[in-house]
Amino acid sequence: MPRTEFIATGFHVPERVVTNDDLAQLMDTSDDWITQRSGIKTRHWVSDGETGVTLAREASCRALANARMEPSDLDCIVYCTCTPDHFEPGNGVFLERELGLTDIPAIDVRNQCSGFIYGLSVADAWIRTGQYQRVLLVGAEVHSRGLDKTKRGRDTAVLFGDGAGAAILGPTDDPRRGVLSTHLFADGRHAEKLWVDAPGLAHDPYVSEQLLHEGKHRAVMEGKEVFKFASILMPQSVAVALRANGLTPADITLLVPHQANLRIIEMVQKVTGLRDDQVYVNIQKYGNTTAASIPIALHEAVCAGRLARGDVLIFTAFGSGFTWASAAIRW
């Protein structure tokens, strides 16, 4: 049975850069307050005419160009997002249309911050079994239009950015490379600790003036609880991935964690016992881009020469649900 290799990567973020000082003009906050609590200095937000799918299209086209492939070479699209452009259908079919494709399957994965690893697990299973040969895996988000940019929402509004990352996946018989394992977890007991309640069909009507007045359409987060669970469960997921493959922290060339909060990343690094050069961090530039954060960071790491053939790469993520996940890869 073949393994799944990363053939090429790509990413795209909007041109509009929003600094912490820019946010201080919109709400009661400051550069020091945001930096100390999150490590974020800037983030990219969409402008008029941009959508999650347009960001995903640009990231996908760059990945295809890097792979020297055409859209027609793809067999399947796995699109990961928690900020769909429309209630239905999912963004995957719109991306398919933007790429000029018809008749190939497109699946949407709604696992928020863990979405890219959940999507990787799906794509990996299909490629290993031979169902599809070339899979486009995308993580793309547009958070900025859904944020409460007032004092009421500042705890979350300062954290999120927009962007997209993409990877072209395919089979390989090379024992020196490929996805070694993926590990997925969830615990719905904590769902309301990080969620967006509405619009949704749990409500009747599913959208109303009252729901909007109450801010049910905005992200709500119990920050201390999220930090506590992420700081415990992300290192545990890394340990699971290492143990499953007979590896140790010393074997890791690069850990690419979900970029949610610099303090969480630092905690994961400390608990896992990794050096600075073993962990890739770019949250200071992009903020939390949810399902897009790992593929964006991966592409930057590849371009920076941080990975060579046979290197051990680990992904880990944690987010709404709660869901969390990890993956071990031989690059």
TORKOL-4160 file (C-alpha; in steps of 0.2 Angstrom, whole numbers, padded with zeros to 4 digits, m for minus):
331
<pt num="1" X="0000" Y="0000" Z="0000"/>
<pt num="2" X="0007" Y="0017" Z="m0005"/>
<pt num="3" X="0010" Y="0031" Z="0007"/>
<pt num="4" X="0004" Y="0049" Z="0004"/>
<pt num="5" X="0016" Y="0062" Z="0000"/>
<pt num="6" X="0016" Y="0081" Z="m0001"/>
<pt num="7" X="0019" Y="0085" Z="m0019"/>
<pt num="8" X="0018" Y="0104" Z="m0018"/>
<pt num="9" X="0011" Y="0118" Z="m0007"/>
<pt num="10" X="0005" Y="0135" Z="m0009"/>
<pt num="11" X="m0003" Y="0149" Z="0001"/>
<pt num="12" X="m0012" Y="0166" Z="m0001"/>
<pt num="13" X="m0017" Y="0180" Z="0010"/>
<pt num="14" X="m0026" Y="0196" Z="0007"/>
<pt num="15" X="m0015" Y="0212" Z="0003"/>
<pt num="16" X="m0024" Y="0222" Z="0017"/>
<pt num="17" X="m0013" Y="0221" Z="0033"/>
<pt num="18" X="m0021" Y="0226" Z="0049"/>
<pt num="19" X="m0009" Y="0230" Z="0063"/>
<pt num="20" X="m0013" Y="0230" Z="0082"/>
<pt num="21" X="m0013" Y="0249" Z="0081"/>
<pt num="22" X="m0026" Y="0249" Z="0068"/>
<pt num="23" X="m0037" Y="0238" Z="0079"/>
<pt num="24" X="m0034" Y="0251" Z="0094"/>
<pt num="25" X="m0043" Y="0264" Z="0083"/>
<pt num="26" X="m0059" Y="0252" Z="0082"/>
<pt num="27" X="m0060" Y="0246" Z="0100"/>
<pt num="28" X="m0052" Y="0248" Z="0117"/>
<pt num="29" X="m0036" Y="0239" Z="0115"/>
<pt num="30" X="m0017" Y="0242" Z="0112"/>
<pt num="31" X="m0002" Y="0234" Z="0104"/>
<pt num="32" X="0005" Y="0229" Z="0121"/>
<pt num="33" X="m0011" Y="0221" Z="0126"/>
<pt num="34" X="m0013" Y="0211" Z="0111"/>
<pt num="35" X="0006" Y="0206" Z="0109"/>
<pt num="36" X="0007" Y="0201" Z="0127"/>
<pt num="37" X="m0008" Y="0190" Z="0127"/>
<pt num="38" X="m0007" Y="0182" Z="0109"/>
<pt num="39" X="0010" Y="0186" Z="0101"/>
<pt num="40" X="0001" Y="0193" Z="0086"/>
<pt num="41" X="0007" Y="0209" Z="0078"/>
<pt num="42" X="m0002" Y="0210" Z="0062"/>
<pt num="43" X="m0015" Y="0200" Z="0052"/>
<pt num="44" X="m0022" Y="0200" Z="0035"/>
<pt num="45" X="m0041" Y="0204" Z="0031"/>
<pt num="46" X="m0050" Y="0203" Z="0015"/>
<pt num="47" X="m0056" Y="0218" Z="0005"/>
<pt num="48" X="m0072" Y="0220" Z="m0005"/>
<pt num="49" X="m0074" Y="0207" Z="m0018"/>
<pt num="50" X="m0063" Y="0194" Z="m0009"/>
<pt num="51" X="m0070" Y="0178" Z="m0002"/>
<pt num="52" X="m0064" Y="0162" Z="0006"/>
<pt num="53" X="m0065" Y="0154" Z="m0011"/>
<pt num="54" X="m0055" Y="0167" Z="m0020"/>
<pt num="55" X="m0041" Y="0165" Z="m0007"/>
<pt num="56" X="m0042" Y="0146" Z="m0009"/>
<pt num="57" X="m0041" Y="0148" Z="m0028"/>
<pt num="58" X="m0025" Y="0158" Z="m0027"/>
<pt num="59" X="m0017" Y="0146" Z="m0015"/>
<pt num="60" X="m0022" Y="0131" Z="m0025"/>
<pt num="61" X="m0016" Y="0139" Z="m0041"/>
<pt num="62" X="0001" Y="0142" Z="m0033"/>
<pt num="63" X="0002" Y="0124" Z="m0027"/>
<pt num="64" X="m0002" Y="0118" Z="m0044"/>
<pt num="65" X="0011" Y="0129" Z="m0052"/>
<pt num="66" X="0024" Y="0123" Z="m0039"/>
<pt num="67" X="0019" Y="0105" Z="m0043"/>
<pt num="68" X="0019" Y="0108" Z="m0062"/>
<pt num="69" X="0002" Y="0102" Z="m0063"/>
<pt num="70" X="m0015" Y="0108" Z="m0071"/>
<pt num="71" X="m0031" Y="0108" Z="m0062"/>
<pt num="72" X="m0037" Y="0094" Z="m0074"/>
<pt num="73" X="m0024" Y="0083" Z="m0065"/>
<pt num="74" X="m0034" Y="0083" Z="m0049"/>
<pt num="75" X="m0045" Y="0069" Z="m0044"/>
<pt num="76" X="m0053" Y="0076" Z="m0028"/>
<pt num="77" X="m0054" Y="0092" Z="m0018"/>
<pt num="78" X="m0054" Y="0092" Z="0001"/>
<pt num="79" X="m0059" Y="0109" Z="0007"/>
<pt num="80" X="m0057" Y="0113" Z="0026"/>
<pt num="81" X="m0065" Y="0129" Z="0034"/>
<pt num="82" X="m0076" Y="0135" Z="0048"/>
<pt num="83" X="m0080" Y="0151" Z="0038"/>
<pt num="84" X="m0090" Y="0145" Z="0023"/>
<pt num="85" X="m0095" Y="0158" Z="0010"/>
<pt num="86" X="m0113" Y="0152" Z="0010"/>
<pt num="87" X="m0124" Y="0142" Z="0022"/>
<pt num="88" X="m0125" Y="0129" Z="0008"/>
<pt num="89" X="m0117" Y="0122" Z="m0003"/>
<pt num="90" X="m0100" Y="0120" Z="0004"/>
<pt num="91" X="m0085" Y="0130" Z="m0003"/>
<pt num="92" X="m0077" Y="0115" Z="m0011"/>
<pt num="93" X="m0089" Y="0115" Z="m0026"/>
<pt num="94" X="m0086" Y="0134" Z="m0028"/>
<pt num="95" X="m0067" Y="0131" Z="m0028"/>
<pt num="96" X="m0070" Y="0117" Z="m0041"/>
<pt num="97" X="m0079" Y="0129" Z="m0052"/>
<pt num="98" X="m0066" Y="0143" Z="m0050"/>
<pt num="99" X="m0053" Y="0130" Z="m0056"/>
<pt num="100" X="m0063" Y="0126" Z="m0071"/>
<pt num="101" X="m0067" Y="0108" Z="m0066"/>
<pt num="102" X="m0082" Y="0097" Z="m0067"/>
<pt num="103" X="m0086" Y="0080" Z="m0061"/>
<pt num="104" X="m0073" Y="0077" Z="m0048"/>
<pt num="105" X="m0079" Y="0075" Z="m0030"/>
<pt num="106" X="m0077" Y="0090" Z="m0017"/>
<pt num="107" X="m0079" Y="0087" Z="0001"/>
<pt num="108" X="m0080" Y="0100" Z="0015"/>
<pt num="109" X="m0072" Y="0097" Z="0032"/>
<pt num="110" X="m0079" Y="0108" Z="0046"/>
<pt num="111" X="m0067" Y="0104" Z="0061"/>
<pt num="112" X="m0061" Y="0122" Z="0063"/>
<pt num="113" X="m0043" Y="0123" Z="0070"/>
<pt num="114" X="m0041" Y="0105" Z="0068"/>
<pt num="115" X="m0048" Y="0105" Z="0050"/>
<pt num="116" X="m0032" Y="0103" Z="0040"/>
<pt num="117" X="m0026" Y="0088" Z="0049"/>
<pt num="118" X="m0044" Y="0080" Z="0049"/>
<pt num="119" X="m0044" Y="0084" Z="0030"/>
<pt num="120" X="m0027" Y="0076" Z="0028"/>
<pt num="121" X="m0033" Y="0060" Z="0037"/>
<pt num="122" X="m0047" Y="0059" Z="0024"/>
<pt num="123" X="m0036" Y="0062" Z="0009"/>
<pt num="124" X="m0023" Y="0050" Z="0016"/>
<pt num="125" X="m0035" Y="0036" Z="0017"/>
<pt num="126" X="m0042" Y="0039" Z="0000"/>
<pt num="127" X="m0024" Y="0039" Z="m0008"/>
<pt num="128" X="m0018" Y="0024" Z="0002"/>
<pt num="129" X="m0033" Y="0014" Z="m0004"/>
<pt num="130" X="m0031" Y="0020" Z="m0022"/>
<pt num="131" X="m0048" Y="0028" Z="m0023"/>
<pt num="132" X="m0040" Y="0045" Z="m0029"/>
<pt num="133" X="m0022" Y="0048" Z="m0035"/>
<pt num="134" X="m0021" Y="0067" Z="m0034"/>
<pt num="135" X="m0030" Y="0076" Z="m0020"/>
<pt num="136" X="m0030" Y="0095" Z="m0017"/>
<pt num="137" X="m0031" Y="0098" Z="0001"/>
<pt num="138" X="m0036" Y="0116" Z="0006"/>
<pt num="139" X="m0038" Y="0126" Z="0022"/>
<pt num="140" X="m0045" Y="0143" Z="0020"/>
<pt num="141" X="m0054" Y="0156" Z="0031"/>
<pt num="142" X="m0062" Y="0173" Z="0031"/>
<pt num="143" X="m0064" Y="0178" Z="0049"/>
<pt num="144" X="m0063" Y="0197" Z="0048"/>
<pt num="145" X="m0081" Y="0199" Z="0042"/>
<pt num="146" X="m0088" Y="0189" Z="0056"/>
<pt num="147" X="m0079" Y="0198" Z="0070"/>
<pt num="148" X="m0087" Y="0209" Z="0083"/>
<pt num="149" X="m0075" Y="0224" Z="0082"/>
<pt num="150" X="m0081" Y="0233" Z="0097"/>
<pt num="151" X="m0075" Y="0232" Z="0116"/>
<pt num="152" X="m0088" Y="0218" Z="0118"/>
<pt num="153" X="m0079" Y="0207" Z="0106"/>
<pt num="154" X="m0061" Y="0212" Z="0107"/>
<pt num="155" X="m0055" Y="0196" Z="0116"/>
<pt num="156" X="m0058" Y="0187" Z="0100"/>
<pt num="157" X="m0058" Y="0200" Z="0087"/>
<pt num="158" X="m0039" Y="0204" Z="0089"/>
<pt num="159" X="m0034" Y="0186" Z="0087"/>
<pt num="160" X="m0041" Y="0181" Z="0069"/>
<pt num="161" X="m0034" Y="0183" Z="0052"/>
<pt num="162" X="m0039" Y="0178" Z="0034"/>
<pt num="163" X="m0029" Y="0167" Z="0022"/>
<pt num="164" X="m0028" Y="0151" Z="0013"/>
<pt num="165" X="m0015" Y="0137" Z="0012"/>
<pt num="166" X="m0015" Y="0122" Z="0000"/>
<pt num="167" X="m0006" Y="0106" Z="m0003"/>
<pt num="168" X="m0006" Y="0094" Z="m0018"/>
<pt num="169" X="m0006" Y="0076" Z="m0011"/>
<pt num="170" X="m0002" Y="0060" Z="m0021"/>
<pt num="171" X="0004" Y="0042" Z="m0019"/>
<pt num="172" X="0022" Y="0037" Z="m0016"/>
<pt num="173" X="0032" Y="0020" Z="m0015"/>
<pt num="174" X="0047" Y="0029" Z="m0008"/>
<pt num="175" X="0050" Y="0022" Z="0010"/>
<pt num="176" X="0059" Y="0038" Z="0014"/>
<pt num="177" X="0044" Y="0049" Z="0013"/>
<pt num="178" X="0025" Y="0051" Z="0016"/>
<pt num="179" X="0012" Y="0052" Z="0029"/>
<pt num="180" X="0016" Y="0040" Z="0043"/>
<pt num="181" X="0000" Y="0042" Z="0053"/>
<pt num="182" X="m0014" Y="0054" Z="0058"/>
<pt num="183" X="m0022" Y="0055" Z="0075"/>
<pt num="184" X="m0039" Y="0063" Z="0077"/>
<pt num="185" X="m0048" Y="0067" Z="0094"/>
<pt num="186" X="m0064" Y="0076" Z="0099"/>
<pt num="187" X="m0074" Y="0079" Z="0115"/>
<pt num="188" X="m0091" Y="0087" Z="0113"/>
<pt num="189" X="m0093" Y="0090" Z="0131"/>
<pt num="190" X="m0084" Y="0107" Z="0129"/>
<pt num="191" X="m0093" Y="0113" Z="0113"/>
<pt num="192" X="m0100" Y="0129" Z="0120"/>
<pt num="193" X="m0083" Y="0134" Z="0127"/>
<pt num="194" X="m0078" Y="0140" Z="0109"/>
<pt num="195" X="m0092" Y="0142" Z="0096"/>
<pt num="196" X="m0103" Y="0152" Z="0085"/>
<pt num="197" X="m0121" Y="0148" Z="0091"/>
<pt num="198" X="m0131" Y="0155" Z="0076"/>
<pt num="199" X="m0138" Y="0156" Z="0063"/>
<pt num="200" X="m0142" Y="0138" Z="0064"/>
<pt num="201" X="m0157" Y="0126" Z="0063"/>
<pt num="202" X="m0157" Y="0123" Z="0082"/>
<pt num="203" X="m0166" Y="0140" Z="0082"/>
<pt num="204" X="m0183" Y="0143" Z="0076"/>
<pt num="205" X="m0182" Y="0154" Z="0066"/>
<pt num="206" X="m0164" Y="0150" Z="0062"/>
<pt num="207" X="m0160" Y="0168" Z="0060"/>
<pt num="208" X="m0169" Y="0183" Z="0068"/>
<pt num="209" X="m0167" Y="0200" Z="0074"/>
<pt num="210" X="m0166" Y="0194" Z="0092"/>
<pt num="211" X="m0152" Y="0182" Z="0088"/>
<pt num="212" X="m0142" Y="0196" Z="0080"/>
<pt num="213" X="m0146" Y="0208" Z="0094"/>
<pt num="214" X="m0139" Y="0195" Z="0106"/>
<pt num="215" X="m0123" Y="0193" Z="0096"/>
<pt num="216" X="m0126" Y="0174" Z="0093"/>
<pt num="217" X="m0118" Y="0175" Z="0076"/>
<pt num="218" X="m0101" Y="0180" Z="0084"/>
<pt num="219" X="m0088" Y="0168" Z="0090"/>
<pt num="220" X="m0088" Y="0166" Z="0109"/>
<pt num="221" X="m0073" Y="0159" Z="0118"/>
<pt num="222" X="m0069" Y="0155" Z="0136"/>
<pt num="223" X="m0051" Y="0159" Z="0134"/>
<pt num="224" X="m0044" Y="0152" Z="0150"/>
<pt num="225" X="m0052" Y="0135" Z="0147"/>
<pt num="226" X="m0047" Y="0134" Z="0129"/>
<pt num="227" X="m0029" Y="0139" Z="0134"/>
<pt num="228" X="m0029" Y="0125" Z="0148"/>
<pt num="229" X="m0035" Y="0111" Z="0137"/>
<pt num="230" X="m0024" Y="0116" Z="0122"/>
<pt num="231" X="m0009" Y="0117" Z="0132"/>
<pt num="232" X="m0012" Y="0099" Z="0138"/>
<pt num="233" X="m0020" Y="0090" Z="0123"/>
<pt num="234" X="m0008" Y="0097" Z="0110"/>
<pt num="235" X="0008" Y="0090" Z="0118"/>
<pt num="236" X="m0002" Y="0074" Z="0121"/>
<pt num="237" X="m0006" Y="0072" Z="0103"/>
<pt num="238" X="0012" Y="0075" Z="0098"/>
<pt num="239" X="0017" Y="0061" Z="0110"/>
<pt num="240" X="0004" Y="0049" Z="0102"/>
<pt num="241" X="0011" Y="0053" Z="0085"/>
<pt num="242" X="0029" Y="0050" Z="0090"/>
<pt num="243" X="0024" Y="0034" Z="0100"/>
<pt num="244" X="0014" Y="0027" Z="0085"/>
<pt num="245" X="0030" Y="0028" Z="0074"/>
<pt num="246" X="0044" Y="0023" Z="0087"/>
<pt num="247" X="0050" Y="0041" Z="0087"/>
<pt num="248" X="0056" Y="0053" Z="0100"/>
<pt num="249" X="0056" Y="0072" Z="0101"/>
<pt num="250" X="0074" Y="0072" Z="0096"/>
<pt num="251" X="0069" Y="0064" Z="0080"/>
<pt num="252" X="0058" Y="0079" Z="0075"/>
<pt num="253" X="0065" Y="0091" Z="0062"/>
<pt num="254" X="0050" Y="0102" Z="0063"/>
<pt num="255" X="0034" Y="0104" Z="0072"/>
<pt num="256" X="0021" Y="0114" Z="0063"/>
<pt num="257" X="0008" Y="0118" Z="0076"/>
<pt num="258" X="m0009" Y="0127" Z="0074"/>
<pt num="259" X="m0005" Y="0145" Z="0076"/>
<pt num="260" X="m0018" Y="0150" Z="0089"/>
<pt num="261" X="m0008" Y="0159" Z="0102"/>
<pt num="262" X="0010" Y="0161" Z="0105"/>
<pt num="263" X="0009" Y="0157" Z="0123"/>
<pt num="264" X="0000" Y="0140" Z="0119"/>
<pt num="265" X="0014" Y="0136" Z="0106"/>
<pt num="266" X="0027" Y="0140" Z="0119"/>
<pt num="267" X="0019" Y="0129" Z="0131"/>
<pt num="268" X="0018" Y="0115" Z="0118"/>
<pt num="269" X="0036" Y="0117" Z="0115"/>
<pt num="270" X="0041" Y="0117" Z="0133"/>
<pt num="271" X="0031" Y="0101" Z="0137"/>
<pt num="272" X="0037" Y="0092" Z="0122"/>
<pt num="273" X="0055" Y="0097" Z="0125"/>
<pt num="274" X="0059" Y="0104" Z="0108"/>
<pt num="275" X="0072" Y="0118" Z="0104"/>
<pt num="276" X="0067" Y="0134" Z="0095"/>
<pt num="277" X="0074" Y="0128" Z="0079"/>
<pt num="278" X="0062" Y="0113" Z="0079"/>
<pt num="279" X="0046" Y="0123" Z="0080"/>
<pt num="280" X="0039" Y="0134" Z="0066"/>
<pt num="281" X="0030" Y="0150" Z="0072"/>
<pt num="282" X="0022" Y="0164" Z="0061"/>
<pt num="283" X="0007" Y="0169" Z="0071"/>
<pt num="284" X="0015" Y="0186" Z="0074"/>
<pt num="285" X="0012" Y="0190" Z="0055"/>
<pt num="286" X="m0005" Y="0181" Z="0052"/>
<pt num="287" X="m0014" Y="0179" Z="0068"/>
<pt num="288" X="m0026" Y="0164" Z="0070"/>
<pt num="289" X="m0031" Y="0158" Z="0052"/>
<pt num="290" X="m0039" Y="0142" Z="0059"/>
<pt num="291" X="m0039" Y="0128" Z="0046"/>
<pt num="292" X="m0027" Y="0139" Z="0035"/>
<pt num="293" X="m0014" Y="0141" Z="0049"/>
<pt num="294" X="m0004" Y="0124" Z="0047"/>
<pt num="295" X="m0004" Y="0124" Z="0028"/>
<pt num="296" X="0002" Y="0143" Z="0027"/>
<pt num="297" X="0016" Y="0139" Z="0040"/>
<pt num="298" X="0020" Y="0123" Z="0031"/>
<pt num="299" X="0022" Y="0132" Z="0014"/>
<pt num="300" X="0033" Y="0146" Z="0022"/>
<pt num="301" X="0044" Y="0132" Z="0031"/>
<pt num="302" X="0047" Y="0124" Z="0014"/>
<pt num="303" X="0051" Y="0140" Z="0005"/>
<pt num="304" X="0063" Y="0144" Z="0020"/>
<pt num="305" X="0072" Y="0127" Z="0017"/>
<pt num="306" X="0067" Y="0121" Z="0034"/>
<pt num="307" X="0063" Y="0103" Z="0028"/>
<pt num="308" X="0073" Y="0091" Z="0018"/>
<pt num="309" X="0070" Y="0073" Z="0011"/>
<pt num="310" X="0067" Y="0061" Z="0025"/>
<pt num="311" X="0065" Y="0074" Z="0038"/>
<pt num="312" X="0052" Y="0071" Z="0052"/>
<pt num="313" X="0038" Y="0083" Z="0052"/>
<pt num="314" X="0024" Y="0084" Z="0065"/>
<pt num="315" X="0007" Y="0093" Z="0064"/>
<pt num="316" X="m0003" Y="0097" Z="0080"/>
<pt num="317" X="m0019" Y="0107" Z="0082"/>
<pt num="318" X="m0033" Y="0110" Z="0094"/>
<pt num="319" X="m0049" Y="0120" Z="0093"/>
<pt num="320" X="m0068" Y="0122" Z="0094"/>
<pt num="321" X="m0077" Y="0106" Z="0097"/>
<pt num="322" X="m0066" Y="0103" Z="0106"/>
<pt num="323" X="m0057" Y="0094" Z="0093"/>
<pt num="324" X="m0038" Y="0091" Z="0092"/>
<pt num="325" X="m0027" Y="0081" Z="0081"/>
<pt num="326" X="m0009" Y="0077" Z="0076"/>
<pt num="327" X="0000" Y="0069" Z="0061"/>
<pt num="328" X="0018" Y="0062" Z="0058"/>
<pt num="329" X="0026" Y="0064" Z="0041"/>
<pt num="330" X="0042" Y="0059" Z="0033"/>
<pt num="331" X="0045" Y="0074" Z="0021"/>
